[in-house]
Amino acid sequence: MDATPNPDPRLAPGTDHFDGTRFFNPNAPHGRTLAEVRRWRRSRHPEPWPKRVEVPALPPPGRTAPDHISATFIGHSTFLLRIGGVSVLTDPIWSQRCSPVSFAGPRRVRQPGQPLDALPGVDIVLVSHNHYDHMDLPTLRQVRKRWTPRVLTGLGNARHLAKAGIQNAAELDWWQSAECADTRVTYVPAQHFSSRSLHDRDRCLWGGFIVETKAGAVYFAGDSGYGPHFAEIGRRFPRIDLALLPIGAYEPRWFMRQNHVDPSEAVRAHLDLGPRRSLGMHFGTFQLTDEAIDAPVEALRDARVQAGVAAVDFDVLAFGETREYLV
C-alpha cells in the first residue's frame, strides 16, 4: 500500500495506517458498515450471564524482587505490573459500567479483583485506545489524584485524557517509544478501531505496548483482531518475558473477527510473538458480546491443547490474583 503523506508531524515517516483524516488497519482497511452493525444488533443471541459473580478476597500486591516480574489481574484488561522497581497500570477501569454515562451501558459482573487503594503505587499508566472499557475517565481521574503517573497512549487520545485532568499524556504512533521511570515504552500495532461517539470513528489511534526495563519486557496487546502484526512485534522484540493477550468478546465471529481475537487466535498470537509466557485478559467482567461468561477460559484450554501449548505457558489468573515470575 502506498504511504499517504503525513499531515501530522507526530506520525511516523511513511505511515501506512492514516489516510489524512482517519486511522485504519493496513491488513483490514475496511471497517464494519452501519448496515452490518444493525444486522448484528437485530440478530444477536447473547448467552445469559449472571448478574453478579463473587470475587474472593486475595492478598494485595506486595514488593517484587528486582529480577522478577509480577502481574496482578484486576479484571477485564486491567493489570498492575511490577517490573523490577517500576509499577505499570494497564487500561485501568474500576467503574461499575463501561459507558459514557453512569446509569446505562454494560455493567460489571465481577468487582475489581483488588481495590484501587490496595495498589502500592503507579509510575506509568498505559491507555491502549479510547473505547469506554479501556479509557475510563472516572478511574483515570482517581489514579491521577493518587499518584500523578506518566500516561502513555496513541495519537489523538490526549484530548480525551485531559477531561480527567491528565495534561501530560504522551501520544505515540505505532513503533514510537517514550522513556520514563527507567523504562522504555513502545506503542505497537493492533487491528482494531476507535470511537467515543457517533461522530469520531477512527479519529484516534489504537494499539498495544511493549514495556522494557532492565528487569524484563512485557507486551500488553490492548484489543486486537488476529493479523500479521503479532509476528512483526515478535520479530522486532525477540525478548518478551510476559504477554497479556485478550481472549474474550469474540462472538459472533462474522462480526467480531476483524477486531477481537478468539481464544484459538490468541494461542496463534502467542506462538507468533514467542513470549516466555502469556496471560489471558478481556473476559468475564463486562458482557460486551454473545459468548457465555466462562466460554473464553474453556475455549482457551481447548485451543492450548490443540496447539500443544502447556498450561504454564498460557494461563489466566483469578480475579485479584498476583503471580510473580523470575526473569
C-alpha positions as CSV (number, residue, x, y, z in Angstrom):
1,M,0.0,0.0,0.0
2,D,1.4,3.4,-0.9
3,A,2.1,5.6,2.1
4,T,0.0,8.8,2.4
5,P,2.0,12.0,3.1
6,N,1.9,12.7,6.8
7,P,-0.1,15.9,7.7
8,D,0.7,15.4,11.4
9,P,4.4,15.6,12.4
10,R,3.8,13.1,15.2
11,L,3.1,10.4,12.7
12,A,6.0,8.0,11.9
13,P,7.6,8.6,8.5
14,G,5.9,6.7,5.7
15,T,3.0,5.6,7.9
16,D,0.6,3.1,6.3
17,H,-2.3,3.5,8.7
18,F,-3.6,7.1,8.3
19,D,-5.4,8.5,5.2
20,G,-5.1,12.1,6.1
21,T,-8.3,12.1,8.2
22,R,-8.8,8.8,9.8
23,F,-6.6,5.9,11.0
24,F,-7.2,2.4,9.6
25,N,-5.9,-1.2,9.8
26,P,-3.4,-1.8,6.9
27,N,-4.4,-5.5,6.8
28,A,-8.1,-5.0,7.2
29,P,-8.7,-1.5,5.9
30,H,-12.5,-1.6,5.6
31,G,-14.3,-1.4,9.0
32,R,-17.8,-2.6,9.7
33,T,-20.6,-0.8,7.9
34,L,-23.6,0.7,9.6
35,A,-25.7,-2.0,7.9
36,E,-23.5,-4.7,9.4
37,V,-23.8,-3.1,12.9
38,R,-27.6,-3.0,12.5
39,R,-27.6,-6.7,11.3
40,W,-25.6,-7.7,14.4
41,R,-27.9,-5.9,16.8
42,R,-31.0,-7.4,15.2
43,S,-29.7,-10.9,15.1
44,R,-27.9,-11.1,18.5
45,H,-28.5,-14.1,20.7
46,P,-26.3,-13.5,23.7
47,E,-25.8,-16.3,26.2
48,P,-27.2,-15.4,29.6
49,W,-24.7,-14.1,32.2
50,P,-25.2,-14.0,35.9
51,K,-25.9,-10.6,37.4
52,R,-23.0,-10.9,39.8
53,V,-20.1,-13.3,40.4
54,E,-18.4,-13.1,43.8
55,V,-14.7,-12.4,43.7
56,P,-12.9,-14.0,46.7
57,A,-10.6,-11.6,48.6
58,L,-6.9,-12.3,47.7
59,P,-3.8,-10.8,49.2
60,P,-2.9,-7.4,47.8
61,P,0.2,-7.0,45.6
62,G,3.4,-6.6,47.6
63,R,7.0,-6.0,46.8
64,T,8.6,-7.5,43.7
65,A,12.3,-8.5,43.6
66,P,14.5,-6.7,41.1
67,D,14.9,-9.8,38.9
68,H,11.2,-10.6,38.9
69,I,8.0,-9.5,37.1
70,S,4.7,-9.7,38.9
71,A,1.2,-9.3,37.4
72,T,-1.9,-8.6,39.4
73,F,-5.2,-9.2,37.5
74,I,-7.7,-6.6,38.5
75,G,-10.3,-7.6,35.8
76,H,-11.1,-7.1,32.1
77,S,-7.8,-5.6,30.6
78,T,-6.6,-4.0,33.8
79,F,-3.3,-5.4,35.3
80,L,-0.9,-3.9,37.8
81,L,2.6,-4.9,36.6
82,R,5.6,-4.7,38.8
83,I,8.7,-4.9,36.5
84,G,11.7,-4.7,38.9
85,G,11.0,-1.4,40.7
86,V,8.6,0.1,38.2
87,S,4.8,-0.1,38.6
88,V,2.7,-0.1,35.4
89,L,-1.1,0.0,35.2
90,T,-2.9,-1.1,32.0
91,D,-6.2,0.3,30.8
92,P,-7.5,0.9,34.3
93,I,-11.2,0.6,35.0
94,W,-12.7,0.4,38.4
95,S,-16.1,1.9,37.4
96,Q,-19.3,-0.1,37.6
97,R,-20.1,0.5,34.0
98,C,-18.0,0.9,30.8
99,S,-20.2,3.6,29.3
100,P,-20.3,7.4,28.7
101,V,-23.0,7.6,31.4
102,S,-23.2,6.1,34.9
103,F,-26.8,4.9,34.6
104,A,-26.7,2.8,31.5
105,G,-24.4,0.6,29.5
106,P,-22.6,-2.7,30.2
107,R,-22.4,-3.3,34.0
108,R,-19.7,-5.0,35.9
109,V,-20.5,-8.6,36.8
110,R,-17.3,-9.2,38.8
111,Q,-16.0,-6.5,41.1
112,P,-12.4,-5.4,40.7
113,G,-10.0,-8.1,42.0
114,Q,-8.2,-5.5,44.2
115,P,-9.4,-2.1,45.4
116,L,-7.6,0.9,44.0
117,D,-6.3,1.7,47.5
118,A,-4.6,-1.7,47.6
119,L,-2.2,-0.8,44.9
120,P,1.3,0.1,46.2
121,G,1.8,2.9,43.7
122,V,1.7,3.6,40.0
123,D,4.5,5.0,37.9
124,I,3.2,4.6,34.4
125,V,-0.4,4.2,33.0
126,L,-0.9,2.6,29.6
127,V,-4.1,3.5,27.7
128,S,-4.3,1.4,24.6
129,H,-7.3,3.1,22.9
130,N,-10.3,5.2,23.6
131,H,-13.2,2.7,24.0
132,Y,-15.0,3.1,27.3
133,D,-13.9,-0.3,28.6
134,H,-10.3,0.7,28.1
135,M,-10.2,4.5,28.7
136,D,-12.4,5.0,31.8
137,L,-12.1,8.7,32.7
138,P,-13.5,8.4,36.2
139,T,-10.9,5.8,37.1
140,L,-8.1,7.7,35.4
141,R,-9.1,10.8,37.4
142,Q,-8.7,8.8,40.7
143,V,-5.4,7.4,39.6
144,R,-4.0,10.8,38.7
145,K,-5.1,12.3,42.1
146,R,-3.4,9.4,44.0
147,W,-0.1,9.1,42.1
148,T,0.3,11.5,39.2
149,P,1.8,8.8,37.0
150,R,3.1,9.3,33.4
151,V,0.3,8.4,31.0
152,L,1.1,6.9,27.5
153,T,-1.4,6.4,24.7
154,G,-2.0,6.5,21.0
155,L,-2.2,9.5,18.7
156,G,-5.3,11.7,19.2
157,N,-6.2,10.5,22.7
158,A,-4.7,13.2,24.8
159,R,-7.7,15.5,24.4
160,H,-9.9,12.8,25.9
161,L,-7.5,12.2,28.8
162,A,-7.4,16.0,29.5
163,K,-11.0,15.6,30.6
164,A,-9.7,13.5,33.5
165,G,-7.2,16.2,34.4
166,I,-4.3,14.4,32.7
167,Q,-2.4,17.2,30.9
168,N,0.9,15.5,30.3
169,A,-0.2,12.4,28.4
170,A,2.4,11.3,25.7
171,E,0.8,10.4,22.4
172,L,2.6,7.8,20.3
173,D,2.3,6.4,16.8
174,W,3.0,2.8,16.1
175,W,6.6,1.8,16.7
176,Q,7.4,5.1,18.5
177,S,8.8,5.0,22.0
178,A,9.0,7.1,25.2
179,E,11.4,6.9,28.1
180,C,10.1,7.3,31.6
181,A,11.0,5.9,35.1
182,D,14.0,4.0,33.7
183,T,11.6,2.3,31.3
184,R,11.3,2.3,27.6
185,V,7.7,2.0,26.3
186,T,6.9,1.4,22.6
187,Y,3.5,1.7,21.1
188,V,2.9,-1.2,18.7
189,P,0.2,-2.1,16.2
190,A,-3.1,-3.7,16.8
191,Q,-6.0,-4.5,14.5
192,H,-9.0,-2.6,16.0
193,F,-10.8,0.8,15.7
194,S,-11.6,3.8,17.9
195,S,-14.6,5.9,18.8
196,R,-16.3,7.5,21.8
197,S,-19.3,8.9,20.0
198,L,-21.2,8.5,16.7
199,H,-19.0,11.2,15.0
200,D,-15.4,10.4,15.8
201,R,-14.9,6.9,14.4
202,D,-11.1,6.2,13.9
203,R,-10.0,9.7,14.6
204,C,-7.7,8.4,17.3
205,L,-5.2,5.6,17.1
206,W,-5.4,2.2,18.8
207,G,-2.5,-0.2,19.7
208,G,-0.6,-2.2,22.3
209,F,2.6,-1.6,24.2
210,I,6.0,-3.2,24.8
211,V,7.4,-2.2,28.2
212,E,11.1,-2.8,28.6
213,T,13.2,-2.3,31.8
214,K,16.4,-3.8,33.0
215,A,14.4,-6.5,34.8
216,G,12.5,-7.7,31.7
217,A,9.9,-6.9,29.0
218,V,6.1,-7.2,28.9
219,Y,3.7,-6.9,26.0
220,F,0.2,-5.6,26.6
221,A,-1.9,-6.2,23.5
222,G,-4.9,-3.9,24.2
223,D,-7.7,-5.0,21.9
224,S,-7.0,-6.7,18.5
225,G,-8.1,-9.0,15.8
226,Y,-5.7,-11.5,14.5
227,G,-3.2,-10.4,11.9
228,P,0.5,-10.3,10.9
229,H,1.3,-7.6,13.4
230,F,1.8,-10.2,16.1
231,A,4.6,-11.9,14.2
232,E,6.1,-8.5,13.4
233,I,6.1,-7.5,17.1
234,G,7.8,-10.8,17.9
235,R,10.5,-10.1,15.3
236,R,11.2,-6.6,16.5
237,F,11.2,-7.6,20.2
238,P,12.8,-11.0,20.4
239,R,12.7,-10.9,24.2
240,I,9.2,-10.8,25.7
241,D,9.0,-12.2,29.2
242,L,5.3,-11.9,29.6
243,A,2.5,-11.2,27.1
244,L,-1.0,-10.1,28.1
245,L,-3.4,-11.2,25.4
246,P,-7.2,-10.8,25.0
247,I,-9.3,-13.9,24.9
248,G,-12.9,-12.7,25.3
249,A,-15.6,-10.6,23.5
250,Y,-15.4,-12.6,20.2
251,E,-18.9,-13.8,19.3
252,P,-20.4,-13.8,16.7
253,R,-17.3,-14.4,14.7
254,W,-18.6,-13.0,11.4
255,F,-18.9,-9.6,13.1
256,M,-16.2,-9.7,15.8
257,R,-13.3,-11.4,13.9
258,Q,-11.8,-8.2,12.5
259,N,-11.4,-6.5,15.8
260,H,-11.3,-9.2,18.5
261,V,-9.3,-12.5,18.6
262,D,-11.0,-15.6,19.9
263,P,-9.1,-18.0,22.2
264,S,-7.7,-20.1,19.3
265,E,-6.4,-17.0,17.6
266,A,-5.0,-15.8,20.9
267,V,-3.0,-19.0,21.1
268,R,-1.8,-18.3,17.5
269,A,-0.7,-14.8,18.5
270,H,1.2,-16.3,21.5
271,L,3.0,-18.6,19.1
272,D,3.7,-15.7,16.7
273,L,5.1,-13.5,19.5
274,G,7.2,-16.1,21.1
275,P,7.0,-14.9,24.7
276,R,8.2,-16.9,27.6
277,R,4.7,-17.0,28.9
278,S,1.3,-15.4,28.3
279,L,-1.8,-14.5,30.4
280,G,-5.3,-14.1,29.1
281,M,-7.4,-10.9,29.7
282,H,-10.6,-9.1,28.5
283,F,-13.0,-11.7,29.7
284,G,-15.6,-12.4,32.5
285,T,-16.1,-8.8,33.6
286,F,-18.5,-6.9,31.2
287,Q,-20.8,-8.7,28.9
288,L,-19.9,-7.0,25.6
289,T,-20.6,-9.8,23.1
290,D,-22.6,-13.0,22.8
291,E,-20.4,-15.8,24.3
292,A,-21.1,-17.3,27.7
293,I,-19.2,-15.9,30.7
294,D,-17.0,-19.0,31.1
295,A,-16.6,-19.7,27.4
296,P,-13.3,-17.8,26.9
297,V,-11.4,-19.7,29.6
298,E,-12.8,-23.0,28.5
299,A,-12.0,-22.3,24.8
300,L,-8.5,-21.2,25.7
301,R,-7.9,-24.6,27.4
302,D,-9.1,-26.5,24.3
303,A,-7.1,-24.3,21.9
304,R,-4.0,-24.7,24.1
305,V,-4.3,-28.4,24.0
306,Q,-4.8,-28.5,20.2
307,A,-1.7,-26.3,19.6
308,G,0.4,-28.2,22.1
309,V,0.9,-25.2,24.4
310,A,1.4,-26.0,28.0
311,A,-0.9,-24.5,30.7
312,V,2.1,-22.9,32.4
313,D,2.9,-21.1,29.1
314,F,-0.5,-19.5,28.5
315,D,-2.8,-19.3,31.5
316,V,-5.3,-17.0,33.2
317,L,-5.2,-15.5,36.7
318,A,-8.0,-15.4,39.2
319,F,-9.5,-12.0,39.7
320,G,-7.3,-10.3,42.2
321,E,-4.5,-12.8,41.9
322,T,-0.9,-11.8,41.8
323,R,1.7,-14.1,40.1
324,E,5.4,-13.5,40.2
325,Y,7.9,-14.7,37.5
326,L,11.7,-15.0,37.7
327,V,13.2,-13.4,34.5
